[in-house]
Amino acid sequence: MARILVVDDIEQNLYMLRVLLEAHGCSVEDARHGGEALEKARRSAPDLIISDLLMPVMDGYTLLGHWKADEQLKRIPFVVYTATYTDPQDEKHALELGADAFIIKPMDPVLFMARIREVLASRGTAPHAPAGEEKERLRDYSEVLIRMLEKKMRQLEQTNRALEAHIAERQQLEEQLRQSQKMEAIGQLAGGIAHDFNNILAAISGNTELALEDTASDHPAREFLEEIRNSSARAKRLVQQILAFSRRQPLDRRVISLEPIIEESTDLLRASLPASVGLDMEVDAGVPPVLADATQMHQVLVNLCTNAWHALEGQSGRIVVRLKSVALTADSVKPLVGLRPGNFVYLSVSDTGIGMDAATRARIFEPFFTTKEPGKGTGLGLSVVHGIVQGHDGAIVVRSQPGEGTVFEIYFPAATAIEETAAAPAPALRGQGQHILFLDDEAPLVTLAQRLLERRGYRFSGFTRASEALRAFAEKPDEFQLVITDLSMPGASGLHFASDILKLRPDVPVVLCSGHVTEELQEHARRAGIREVLYKPNTVDEFGETIHRLASETRRS
């Protein structure tokens, strides 16, 4: 049975060699470096030594030199087994020092054992360098060490670069997580603002509508009431924009003209731009409509124009919004990913700002990518624009050069016809005495609803507490043709209240009102059996039409 000394500083390597050698009938002893190996071999000489080269304390080359200089050990075969020193010069140097074999890790176990048996059979016949060649041997050894040091330095540099890239990527991911959490917090805040602000708006706009109904067309106050109504509508749209920014507003795509949206957006933006920045719009005649969500189109324009303003970096300049119709051919549509030849509406926003280089253009639509200083931009504005454009089956491209300004070009598929608007408002729909239960924790809104519904021929029971409303319904469930409830109330949820109502009478229509309507809320409402979800504040006509339709259906059934 051959006694073999294995030298390696890596435990896994020692274990694998031990298992392999013992499986072939060898006795194995191990050491972690050259110094330990010499000590063990001098106490009890092995039949063969297998040694790694790169080890602490004493490396394999130094061990080999001491081994072949030792009268007791020099006849014992020495096998070099390395994964680091793999250059032909390394093998040459090891053999010149007296190594009996030079094996590169890993080697097939069958071939490895065959080589070991071959070396054992030779019993240390490898020549040893004469003493006169010691200087040459040391010179060769130095060259090997220098070459390995240079190799390790290159590996270290590569490792450092990889580590730096990993750290940069991790920091970017952490920043993205912080931005995502910030946006989630903004979304939650927006929902709270929407609920409180919309309750106020509902009271203002609703009472204004009622006042207009009671005011003659030539009354001096009518002009002021109409201005209040228009201002309330703008405030409502502002809240919707906040919700759209936080991506908590369901899409409402309709066939619309973009020209009024451009006019409204540019009017809004001019109020916030300094006098040194010009904002103009150039709209061709006869531009077709598009199938789009008006709120998101407004957001696209605000984001692009704001980005253009920031590109001016405090200098005077000009921003131009253009709208025209274009026909894209098979050739002209090629650069526009996802589009096919046809008729399109072209919307562009250009500026005379600092422009962008190719590297920036390549990343401009990436989420969280920004060229602004920390704290001065989220890096979400253009990625949101890109997402909206894609969601509307369109395409967006950017053209820019450093010092030459920037142009964002958007292509939306042209729609075939625009939704018609009534030439005159339809007469108010009237009820026929149907009894409506109304629940809202805001007393002014209960009062407003009572005035509106009783004026339109309905009977009305209003409540500010869910427990009182549920008790009244439970006493006479067949008395009511319709139930209307707010969503968010202190200590109560409109969804839970609706569920309790429908347990008492499954066929009664229930309407849920909220200033923060999301697709998730609409899905919950559908599962709860709620017939309709209304956005608050809505116009008197929208509210009245829904009430008339649902109450009439109950009466017919």
TORDO-259154 format. One record per atom (N, C-alpha, C): x, y, z. Coordinates in steps of 0.02 Angstrom, whole numbers, plus 50000, padded with zeros to 5 digits. Example, Ala and Ser with C-alpha at 12.3 -4.5 7.8 and 13.67 -1.06 7.14 Angstrom:
506604971650390;506154977550390;506604983550390;506424988850354;506844994750357;506455000250394;
This chain:
500434994050000;500005000050000;500445006250000;500385010449950;500795016549944;500555021749994;501055024850028;500905030350074;501035036950037;500515041050031;500575047149991;500425053150035;500855058150031;500765064550066;500475069650016;499895072350033;499555077249990;499605084150023;499825089149984;499935095950011;499495100849972;499035104150007;498595109049975;498265113250030;498205119750018;497905124050069;497135124350065;496835121050017;496105121050008;495825114350031;495395114450082;495125108350112;494765103950061;494385107050015;494015103249966;494475099149921;495045102249903;495525098649861;495835092649899;495995093849962;496265088350003;495775082650009;495135084250020;494625079150028;494545075049964;494515078549906;494405074949843;494995070349827;495615072549839;496195068249826;496215062349875;496035063649937;496025058149987;495535052749965;494935054849946;494425049949926;494665045949865;494955049449816;495175046049754;495745041149769;496245043449807;496835039249820;496655033249864;496265034449916;496075028949960;495645023849923;495235026149875;494835021549836;495275016949794;495895018949781;496365014849742;496885011549787;496725011049852;497145007249897;497735010849926;497755017349921;498315021249949;498165023550020;498695024650058;498635027650124;498815035050116;498395039550143;498485046650130;498585050550195;499085055050194;499185059950246;499195066850212;498965071950247;498925078450214;499275083950253;499435089350218;499735095250248;499465101450212;499455107250248;499145113350220;499655117950187;500295116950197;500805121050164;501475117250165;501985120150130;502625116750123;502985115450188;502965120050235;503305119050298;503035113150336;502365112550339;502055106850373;502225100350338;502245100550271;502405094450233;503115091950247;503605096650249;504295094650264;504345091550333;504005094550382;504035092050451;503755084950454;503185083750422;502885077050424;503295072050385;503565074050327;503965069350287;504605067350322;504925071950359;505545070350394;505415065750453;504805066150482;504645061550536;504485054650509;504115054450453;503925048050423;503885048950348;504405046550313;504455047750242;503895044150203;503555047650158;503035044450117;503345041050057;502935037450019;503165034449956;503125039449898;502695044649907;502605049549853;502275055749883;502445061549856;502135067849878;501785071049817;501165073349829;500785077249779;500675084149808;500925089349775;500915096049804;500635101349757;500235105649785;500015111649750;500605116449748;500565121849708;501105126749705;500945133049744;500325135649736;500145142049768;499855140649837;500285141749889;500075140349958;500385145550004;500085146750063;500395151350111;500995148150147;501355152050184;501935150050225;502515147750181;502425142250146;502935139850099;502585137150037;502755140049978;502415137849917;502715131349890;502405128849837;502615122449810;503315122449780;503515127949746;504185128249717;504715127949773;504605131649827;505095131649882;505115124749915;504535121749923;504515114949952;504895110149907;504795110749842;505145106349795;505905107149800;506135113449807;506855114649814;507135111449876;506785112349933;507005109249996;506975101649992;506465099049959;506365091849954;506945088549917;507135091449861;507665088449820;508365089649849;508405094549896;509055095749929;509145091549992;508615088250013;508625084250075;508845077050057;509395074750089;509655068050075;509145062650089;508715063750140;508215058750159;507635058450110;507475064250079;506855064550040;506955064849964;507555066449941;507645068049870;507485062349823;507505056149847;507345050449804;506585048949802;506205052249844;505475051149846;505155055249791;504745052149749;504445055849691;504035061849715;504105067149676;503745073549692;503305075249631;502655075549641;502175077149588;501865084049602;501925088449553;501605095049557;500905094549528;500405096949567;499695096749546;499415103749555;499335107649500;499175114749507;498635116949458;498255121949480;497745125049436;497925132349422;498465134749454;498665141849448;499255142749401;499785138849414;500395139349373;500325134449315;500045136849261;499885132349205;500275134049142;500705138849144;501095140849086;501655135649073;501835134549010;502395129848996;503035131649033;503155138049044;503755140049082;503705137749154;503095137649182;503015135149250;503185127749254;502955123849204;503105116749203;503865115549195;504165119449150;504885118749138;505275119949202;505075125349238;505435127049300;505355121549352;504745118749358;504625113449407;505035107249391;505065105449327;505445099549308;506195100649317;506435106649305;507135108249316;507325107849390;506825109349434;506955108849506;506945101649529;506725097049486;506745089949504;506065086649509;505525090149491;504865087049495;504825080949449;504495075749473;504425069549434;503825069949386;503355074249401;502775075149356;502465082049369;502175084649317;501835091249321;501125090249293;500625090449337;499925089049318;499505095349330;499105097049280;498675102949285;497975100849307;497725104349358;497035103049382;496535106049333;495945102949329;495795096149353;495995091049299;496125084949319;496275079649271;495785073949283;495605070449229;495165064749235;495445059849287;495045057549334;495295053049388;495665046949362;495415043949308;495745037949282;496445039749256;496485045249219;497145047349193;497605049549250;497305052749300;497705055049357;498025049049393;497625043849407;497895038049443;498405034349400;498295034249336;498785030949292;499455034549296;499425041249297;500055045149302;500385044049369;499995043649423;500275042549490;500615035749493;500285030649466;500595023949466;501245023949426;501245027549371;501855028049330;502425031249368;502275036549407;502795039949445;503045035549502;502575031949534;502775027449588;503245022049563;503115019849502;503535014549473;504245017049460;504305023649444;504975026349428;505375027649491;505045028649548;505365029649614;505895035049613;505705041049591;506135046849600;506745047049557;506675045449493;507245045649447;507345052449414;506925057249430;506995063949399;507645067149420;508015070249372;508665073349388;508575079449431;509065080849473;509065086849514;509595091649489;509445097949490;509915102949464;510555102949505;511135102749472;511765103149509;511825109749547;512265109749597;512335115749639;512565121649599;512975120449544;513225125949504;512685129649467;512115126449460;511565129649424;511075133149471;511275134049533;510815136949583;510605144049563;511085148049540;510925154949521;510425155049464;510525150749414;510065150549357;509375148249380;509375143349426;508735140849452;508365146349489;508725150049530;508405155549567;508155161049520;508545162249465;508325167249417;507675165049383;507655158649363;507035156049332;506455156349380;506595154649443;506065154749494;505805161849503;506265166749502;506055173749509;505615175849451;505805173649391;505405175349332;504705172349338;504675166249363;504015163049372;503595167049422;503905168949477;503545172749527;503315179549501;503745182849463;503555189349434;502975188549386;503025183349344;502485182149296;501815180649332;501855176749386;501255175149423;500985181349459;501445185549484;501235191649517;500875196249468;501145196849407;500815200949356;500125198149338;500085191449334;499445188249319;498945189549375;499185188949437;498735190149493;498515197449496;498965201949478;498785209049477;498245210349425;498315207149366;497795207949315;497125205149339;497155199249371;496545196349398;496225200749451;496665203749493;496425208149545;496085214349515;496395217049463;496095222849430;495415221149400;495365215249368;494735213049340;494205212149395;494435209049450;493975208049507;493735214649535;494195219449541;494015226049567;493515229549521;493635228949454;493165232049407;492475228749412;492475222149418;491835218649425;491485220549490;491885221349543;491595223349607;491315230349604;491685234849572;491435241749564;490785241949525;490765237849471;490145237549431;489575234749472;489725229649513;489205226649555;488955231649607;489425235349637;489225240449686;488805245849654;489005248049594;488625253249559;487925250749542;487885244449519;487225241549503;486795241049565;487095238849621;486725238349684;486475245049707;486915250149701;486705256949721;486125259349677;486165257749612;485625259749567;484965256349586;485015249749601;484415246149621;484125248849686;484575250549733;484345253449796;484005260149785;484285264149739;483985270549723;483305269549689;483265264649645;482625263149613;482105260949664;482325256949713;481865254849766;481625260849806;482085265349823;481885271349860;481395275549819;481535276249754;481085280149711;480405276649707;480415270049701;479785266349697;479375267249761;479715266849818;479375267849882;479115274949888;479515279749862;479285286649863;478655287549821;478655284349761;478065284949718;477465281549749;477575276049785;477015272749818;476735277249873;477185280649910;476955285249961;476575291149931;476825293649873;476465299049838;475775296749817;475735290549793;475095287849772;474605287449830;474845285049888;474405284749946;474195291649968;474665296349967;474495303249985;473985306149936;474085304649871;473615307149821;472915304549833;472865298149854;472205295449868;471865299049925;472255300549978;471965304250034;471755311250015;472185314649976;472025321349953;471395321249910;471355316249866;470785315849820;470135315149860;470135310949912;469525309849950;469295316349983;469755319550019;469555325550056;469405331350009;469825332249959;469735337949914;469115337049871;468985330949850;468395329849808;467745330649845;467735329249910;467135330549950;466975338049950;467495342049956;467395349349955;467165351549886;467495348849835;467305350649766;466595348549750;466395342749775;465715340349761;465195345249789;465315347649849;464845352449879;464835358949840;465425361349820;465465367649783;465125367049715;465325361949676;465065361349609;464315359549609;464105355149655;463405353249658;462945359049675;463135362849726;462725368649745;462735374049692;463295374549656;463325379349601;462835377449545;462805370949530;462335368549479;461615370149500;461455368849563;460775370249587;460625377749584;461125381849601;461025389049599;460915391449528;461285388449480;461195390249410;460495388449385;460235382849409;459555380949390;459035385949414;459175389149471;458705393949500;458835401049478;459325402049434;459515408849414;459325410049341;458995415549329;458795417249261;459415418449218;459345417349153;459905417949107;460195424949105;459785430049122;460035436949120;460205439649189;460225435349238;460375437649306;461115439449311;461285445049345;461995447149350;462445441849384;462155437949429;462565433049465;462735426849423;462385425949368;462475419849329;463195419149302;463475424649281;464165424649255;464655422149308;464545424349370;465005422349424;464895414949442;464265412749441;464125405749455;464445401149403;464405403249340;464705399149287;465465398849294;465765404349317;466485404349328;466665399649385;466245399449437;466355394749493;466315387549467;465815386249424;465735379549396;466345377549354;466595382149313;467175380749272;467795379649314;467875383649367;468445382849411;468415376149448;467815374049467;467735367549500;467925361949453;467745362649390;467915357549340;468675357149331;469005362949331;469745362849325;470065359649386;469785361149445;470045358049506;469955350449505;469385348249479;469265341149473;469785337949427;469935341149371;470425338349324;471125338349355;471265343249397;471915343549430;472005337449476;471485335749514;471525329949557;471615323649516;471265323249460;471335317449416;472045316849389;472365322549376;473065322349353;473535319849407;473405321749469;473805319249525;473735311749530;473125309349523;473015302149527;473315298549467;473295301649409;473595298649349;474345298349357;474645303549386;475375303549396;475585297749440;475175296249491;475345290649535;475095284049507;474825284049445;474605278049410;474045274549448;473595278449477;473045275549514;472375277549484;472385279149421;471775281349387;471645276849328;471055273649324;470915269249267;470875273149202;471055269849147;471035273149081;470325274349058;470235279849024;469585281548995;469705283948924;469835279148878;470005280848809;469375282448769;469375288148739;468815290248697;469095293548634;468665294248583;468865297648522;468845305148536;469435308248538;469485315348557;469955319048510;469875325548508;470345329848472;470895332148521;471515332048498;472065334048541;472145341648545;471855345448499;471955352648499;471705355948563;471105354548589;470895357748651;471345355948710;471595349848710;472045347748764;472695351548761;472955352648700;473565356648693;473445363748716;472885366648697;472735373448717;472695374048793;472345369448825;472275369648897;472945368648932;473335363748907;473985362248939;474465368148932;474505371048873;474965376648864;474745382748905;474095383948910;473855389448953;474055388349025;473985382049048;474185380449117;474925381249127;475325379149079;476055379349086;476325386549082;476025390649041;476265397549034;476255401249100;475775399549143;475735402949207;476325401449252;476665395749240;477225393849283;477905395149251;477915396649186;478555397849152;478785405049162;479445406149167;479695413049171;479575416749105;479595423349109;479455427449049;479975426348994;480565424049012;481095423048963;481005416648921;480515412648939;480385406348902;479745407048863;479785406348798;479195406648755;478905399748744;478235399248748;477895392948737;477365394048683;477455391048625;477005392148569;476715385548546;476145385948512;475845380048483;475695381248409;475835376248369;475715376548297;475285370548278;474655371848262;474165366548248;473915367348177;473995362148136;473725362248068;472965361348069;472655363748017;471935362948011;471765355747989;471195353348012;470955346847991;471325340848019;471645341648078;471995335948108;471465331048136;471505324648118;470995319848141;471035318648216;470505315848245;470515314248317;470915307848330;470995306248394;471345300148415;470925296748469;471045290248478;470725286448532;471185286748592;471015290948641;471485292248695;471135294048759;471515293448814;471295295848880;471515303048886;471035307648892;471195314748891;471665316648948;471565313749007;471995315349064;472725313349050;472815307449020;473495305349007;473815309348950;473415311548902;473695315948850;473925322548881;473545324948929;473745331048965;474405329749002;474465323849032;475075322249069;475675321849023;475585318948964;476135318548915;476385325548898;475935330048884;476135336848865;476475340448923;476195339848983;476505343149041;477205340449054;477285333849051;477945330949063;478455333049010;478255332948947;478725334748894;478905342148896;478405346348908;478545353648911;478955355348972;478825352049028;479235353249088;479955351049076;480035345349043;480705342949027;481065347848980;480695350648932;480985355548886;481195361848924;480795363948971;480965369849011;481605368649050;481665362749082;482265361149120;482885360849075;482785358949012;483345358548965;483635365348949;483255370648961;483505377448949;483995379649004;483975376149061;484445377449117;484455384749137;483865387649145;483825394449170;483945399849118;484105398049056;484225402949003;483575404348966;483585409648928;483005411248886;482975406248829;482375404948804;482305400148750;481585399448728;481465394548686;480805393748657;480605386348656;479985385048674;479685378348672;479105378748623;479075373848577;478545373748527;478195367048528;477525367248532;477115361248528;476785361248460;476885355948421;476615355448353;476125349648348;475595350648308;475105345348297;474925345348223;474975339648191;474795339048120;474635331848104;474345330748045;474205323948023;474745321747973;474925315347976;475435312647931;475205305847906;475425304147847;475315297447819;475985293947815;476045288447850;476675284747852;476655279047802;477165278747761;477235273447711;477625267547741;477695262247701;478075256447724;478795258247740;479075263147703;479765265147715;479815269847775;479375274847779;479425279747832;479235277047901;478865271347902;478655268647967;479175263947997;479685262147959;480185257247982;480535259348048;480735265648055;481075267548118;480605267648178;479955267348168;479465267948222;479235261048242;479525258448295;479405251548316;478675250648335;478365245348307;477685243548325;477145246748282;477335251348238;476835254648196;476815251548126;476225252248095;476135249848027;475955255847983;476045255247918;475865260947875;475135262947884;475015269447879;474335271947887;474335279247906;473755281647927;473675288747946;473775289548021;474175294748038;474345295848107;474285303248124;474215304548189;474235311348216;474935312348245;475275317448222;475965318948242;475955324548294;476225323048353;476275327948408;477015328448426;477275334648427;477975335548445;478055341148495;478575340648536;478775345948582;479515347148571;479695353248550;480395354848536;480625360548582;481275360648594;481555366048635;482225368248606;482455373948629;483105376648607;483625375848662;483565370348701;483995369248758;484665366348742;484965362948792;485655360748787;485735354548743;485195350848730;485245344848689;485525338948727;485605333348692;485845327148723;486335323648677;486815320048708;487265315948668;486955309148656;487295304948618;487025298448599;486915293948660;487385294148708;487325289948767;486705291648808;486575298148813;485975300248851;485345298448813;485335299448747;484755297748707;484585290348713;485095286148719;484985278948722;484635276848786;484675281048838;484395279048902;483825283648925;483615288248883;483175293648905;482505291148930;482265285348905;481615282748926;481665277448980;482275276149005;482345271249059;482045274049123;481665269949160;481415272249225;481985274049272;481915279649306;482385282149356;483035284849327;483095284949261;483695288049231;483595295549227;484075299349253;484025306549251;484725309549247;484765315149213;485395318849209;485405324649258;484865325349296;484825330749345;485215328949408;485345334149448;485695333049511;485245329149559;485555325549607;485145321949656;484645326549690;484035324049696;483505327949728;483125332549682;483355333149618;483025337749571;482655334249515;482595327749520;482225324049469;482155316849488;481575313949474;481455306849490;481685302249435;481765304849374;481925300449318;481325296549293;480725298749313;480115295049294;479715298649239;479815305149231;479395309049185;479365306249115;479945305149085;479955302749016;479775295349010;479925291449062;479735284349059;478975283749064;478655288149102;477925288249106;477635290149038;477935295149006;477715297248939;477765291248890;478335287848893;478445282148848;477915276748861;477765275348924;477255270448940;476565272348916;476395278748923;475735281148900;475685280448824;476205282548789;476195282248716;476115274948693;476485270448723;476425263348704;475725260748721;475455262948778;474785260748797;474245263348750;474405268348710;473935271048661;474115268848589;474505263448585;474695260448520;475085265348476;475465269648508;475855274548471;476605273248475;476995278048452;477725277448454;478015284348469;478585284348504;478925290648520;479655290048504;479935295348473;480645295548457;480915302248480;481565302548493;481885308748513;482445310348465;482485316648445;483025319048401;483385324648438;484045323848445;484415328848484;485155328248471;485495333948476;486215334248474;486435339348527;487025338348557;487265343148607;487295350248578;486975354948614;486985361848593;486485363748540;486085358848516;485615360148461;484885359048481;484745358348545;484055357448566;483815350348557;483175349248572;482885342548572;482175342848543;481985337548508;481305336748483;481055329848502;480495329548538;480145323248551;479565322748502;479555317348464;479035316348412;478605310348431;477955311348432;477485305948451;477005304848393;476865298548379;476395296648326;475825292548357;475205295148352;474615291548375;474205289448314;473935283348314;473485281348259;472885286148254;472735288348194;472165292748185;471515288848193;471025291848227;470365288748234;469925290748175;469395287048164;468985288248105;468485293848115;468245294748176;467735299948188;467775302248259;467585308348271;467595311148338;466905310348371;466905309348436;466275308548471;465875315048467;465255314348449;464835320248442;464605322648510;464555329148516;464295332148577;463605335048562;463185334748610;462505337248600;462505344648588;462075346848542;462045353948526;461775357948585;461335354948625;461055358448683;460965353348738;461015355448801;460945350748856;460245347648857;460225341048870;459585337648873;459215339748936;458555339548935;458175341448994;458325336549051;458305339149112;458465335049171;457975329249176;458245323349187;457825317349194;457495317449263;456845315749266;456475316149328;456265309249352;456245308649417;456025302449447;455275302349454;455015296649478;454295295849487;454155293549559;454475297049605;454345295649675;454745289949704;455245287349668;455655281949695;456015284349759;456095279649806;456395281249871;457135279349869;457565284149884;458295283149881;458595283949950;459005279149970;459385279650033;460075282150016;460305287350049;460945290650033;461365290950096;461995288450092;462455288350149;463105291850132;463295296950171;463945300350165;464095303550232;464715302950254;464895305750319;464945313350318;464935316450258;464955323650251;464245326450248;464025329950301;463335332450304;463175337250245;463645341450222;463485345850165;463315341950102;463635336150093;463485332150034;462805328750039;462625326750100;461955323950110;461415329150095;461535335250119;461065340650105;461015342150031;461595342349997;461615343549925;461225338249888;461345331849905;461005326349871;460245326749882;460045328649942;459335329249957;459015334649912;459335340449907;459065345849866;459015343549793;459545340249769;459565338149699;459025333049684;458985327849725;458535322249710;457795324049722;457655327649776;456955329549788;456715334349733;457175338649709;456985343149655;456825339349591;457125333349583;457015329449523;456495323849532;456105324349585;455535319849592;455655313449630;456185313049669;456315307049708;456165308349782;456005303049819;455975303349892;456675301949919;456845304749975;457545304749997;457585303250071;458045298750090;458215297550160;458975297750164;459235302750199;459955303750202;460235302350271;460855299750272;461175297850335;461925299550332;462205301150390;462925302250395;463275296650432;462885291850460;463175286150495;462915279650464;463385275050453;463205268750420;462725264550462;462825264650529;462395260650573;461675262950569;461555269550567;460875272150562;460565270550495;460965271150441;460705269650375;460525262250369;460945257850396;460805250650392;460185248850433;460095252050490;459515250750532;458875252850495;458895258750463;458295261150427;458125256550369;458635253950334;458505249450278;458235242750303;458515240250359;458295233750386;457565233950408;457335239750432;456645240350454;456155239850395;456335242850338;455895242750279;456305241650215;456575235650205;457025234550147;456685235350080;456015234050076;455665234750013;455455241949997;455585246450045;455375253350038;455825257249989;456455254749979;456965258549942;457075255549873;457125259949823;457265257749755;458005258449736;458395261949778;459105263049762;459475264949826;460105262549831;460535264349888;461175267349860;461365273249887;461985276649866;462415277549928;463055275449924;463495275949982;464175278649962;464475282450007;465165284649999;465625278650013;466245278849990;466715273450002;467055274050070;467385279650083;467795280450144;467425284750195;467275281750252;466935285250307;467265283250372;467265287550422;467565285850487;467235279650517;467635274550529;467385268450560;466955264150515;466915265650451;466485261750406;466765261850336;466595256650298;466795256150228;466175255450185;466145259050130;465575258450085;465505251450057;466055247950047;466025241050022;465695236450073;465875237250137;465575233150189;464835234850198;464685241350195;463985243550202;463565240550145;463835240850083;463465238050026;463355230550035;463865227050061;463785219850073;463235218450122;463195222450176;462665221550226;461975222950196;461935228150154;461295229750122;461065224050077;461535221350037;461355216149989;461195209550023;461435208450084;461235202550122;460495203050141;460275209250156;459565210250174;459115209950113;459365212550056;458955212549995;459425212249934;459545206449907;460045205649853;459885209349789;459255211049775;459085214049711;459115221649709;459235224849766;459225232149767;459875234849734;459815239649689;460425242549659;460815246749710;461465245849711;461895249749756;462405253449714;462485259949727;462975264149692;463505266249743;464135265549724;464695267449767;465015273749740;465115278849782;465425285149761;466105285849794;466605288149756;467275289049783;467645294349743;468065298049778;468505302749744;469155299649722;469225293049730;469845289549712;469655282849681;469435283049620;469205277049585;469805273749550;469935267549568;470475263749536;470175257449504;470565254249462;470335247949432;470235242649486;470675242849537;470615238049592;469955239149629;469775245449642;469145246949676;468555244649634;468585245849569;468035243649526;467945236149527;468505232449530;468465225149533;468165222949600;468385225949656;468095224249721;467345225749722;467155231349691;466445233149690;466045228049650;466305225849594;465955220949553;465855214449592;466385212349627;466325206049666;465835206849723;465755212949750;465295214049805;464575214649782;464455214949716;463775215549690;463545222649680;463995227449683;463825234549673;463715235749599;463175239249583;462985240249513;463445245249477;463645250649513;464015255949478;464475259549528;465045261749503;465515265849542;465545272749510;465395277949548;465395284749522;465995288549549;466315292349505;466855296649526;466575303049558;466845304849615;466615310749651;467175316049650;467045322149629;466385324849613;466205323549539;465575322449526;465325322049458;464815327749447;464645328649386;464165334049372;463465331949393;463035336949401;462345335449419;462015331149366;462165332449302;461865328449248;462105321249250;462765320149262;463025313349267;462715309649325;462675312949381;462385309949441;461645308349430;461275313249402;460565312349390;460415306849341;460825306249287;460705301049237;460785294149267;461315293149308;461425286649339;460855284849386;460645289749427;460095288449475;459455286649437;459295290349385;458685289149347;458695282149315;459255280249287;459295273749253;459205267949302;459575268149358;459545262549405;458885262349443;458635268249462;457995268349498;457425266249453;457445267949389;456925266049342;456945258449331;457545255549327;457595248349318;457275244649377;457375247049437;457085243949496;456325244449494;456075250249473;455355251249471;455035246549421;455365245449362;455085241049311;455085233749334;455605231949372;455645224949394;455165223549451;
